[in-house]
Amino acid sequence: FYDEIRRIQSTEPFHPFIIVRTSGERYEVPAPHAVATGATMFVVFKPKAGFYFFPLHQISSVEVLEHTK
């Protein structure tokens, strides 16, 4: 999912997306700067909640949200 996440993250205009983990947990990514992807780890920043770190192999899917104006 690394390449797919990087592609979605850099799309212009940006569309928010959701990362779904194998555990079923869902993390909405509202802005491109709210995530970071490393060689094996993924980091999501949620305002008022902090940072969530988890291995890339725990991502089961990526869902792009519809862009609304």
ABEGO torsion letter per residue (X at the ends): XAAAAAAAAABOBBBBBBBBBAAGBBBBBABAAABBBBAABBBBBBBGAEBBBBBAAABABBBBBBBBX
